[in-house]
Amino acid sequence: MSPDDRFRPRTDDELRQLDVSAMLRYGLAFAGPHRAALFGEGAVAAALAADRLGVFPRSLAFLAEVVRSGGARYAADLPEPLPGTEPARLARDWLGSAATTVTTVDGDQLLARWLEAVAEILGLRRDVRGGAGG
């Protein structure tokens, strides 16, 4: 990747190829470029994955509140952190990865803010498409 490629807009297909779980581990553990990537491309990639599975933005926002209240490990251990088998599996993957890194309340808050960012992006994309649900 050339230095100029860092600033090239990514297509949805390119973003879908990102490893969101790895981005969570590094972005929650390290500030700077890792965190910027998590809250930028990582959040968009997560919104794309959630959208593909029919997840509502409000479900992700609720999950953020669960993380804020109970922590990453608690949320990762829920049998159905998002409604539905596939969405729950996706959420457990994200939450499990985050829980390997998050060890403080501040880390839980950061993860909750990321989930809220994903919910916002998902909602915006649906609004632009004219999709239903919330």
N, C-alpha and C positions, 0 to 999 in steps of 0.2 A: 504494500500500500504506500503510495507516495504521500508526502505531507499534504498535498492539495486534496487527496481523496478523503481526508478527515472531514472536510467541509462540504463534500458533495452530498446532495440530498439522497437518501436511501429510498428505494422502492418498498412497497409493502412486502413483496416477495423476499427482498433482501432482509428486511426487518424480521420476518417470520423465521429466518434461519438463525437468529441470535439465540444464544443460550442464556435465557433469562435467569435461570437458577444460579448459574455461575456469576452473572452480573450482580445478583442479589448478594452473594457471598462477598464479593470484592467491593461492591459499592457501599454496602453497609459497614464493612470493616475499615475502608480507607476513604478519606475525603479526597478532594481534588478530582482528577480526571475519571477515576473509577465511579465516584458518586455522581458526577455530571453525566456520565454515560448511562448509569442506572436510571436517573430521573429524566433523561432525554430519550435516547433510542430504546433503552430497556423498558421504559414505561409504555412507549408506543407499541413495541413488540408484544408486551403483555396484554395490552388492550386488543391487539389483533387476535391473539390466541383466545382471549375471553370472548370476543365477538364471534369468532368462528364456532364457539360452543354455545352461543345463545345466552351468555351471562348478562344480566341486567346491571347497569351501573350502580343501582341502589344495593345490590347484593355485595358488590365489592366495597362500597362505602360502609355497609353494616359490618363486613369482615374487618375493615380498618378499626371500627369501634371495639370489636372483640379483641383485636390485637392490643389496642390501647388499654383496654381494661384488664385483660388476662395475660397478655404477653405472647410472644412469638411461639414459644413451646406449647403453651396451652392451646392456641389456635391450631397449631400443626397437629395436635393429637385429637382434634375434633373428628368424629366419624364423617361429617358432611359439612366442611367449612363453607362450601358454596352448594346451592341446590343442584342435584343431579349427579350422576356417577362420574361422567367425564369432567365437568367443572370442578367437582370435589377433588378428583385426582390431580388436576392442574394446580389447584390451590394448595393441596398438601405438598406437592413438589416445591412450589415457591416457598411456602411457610417452613417446610423442613430444611431447605437450604438456608433460609434466613436464620432459623433457630440454631444452626451450627456456628453462626457468627455473633448473633445478638446475645449479649449477656447482661445488659443493663436496661433500666427503664428508658433511658435516652435512645437506646437502640430500638426498643419496641416502638417508641414514638416516631422514629425515623421510618421504620417499616410501615407504620400506620399512615404516615404522610405519603409514602410511595404508593400504597394501595389506593389512597384517595386520589392521587394524581392519575393512576391507571383508570379509576372510575370516571374522572373528569374527561380524560381523553376518549374513553369509550362512549360517553354520553355525547361529546362534541361530534364524534364521527357519525354516530347514529342520527343526531340532529341534522347534520349536513346531508345525509342520505335520505332523511325523512322517515327514518325507522321508528317503530313504536317501542314502547317499554321504557322502563326508567329505573 
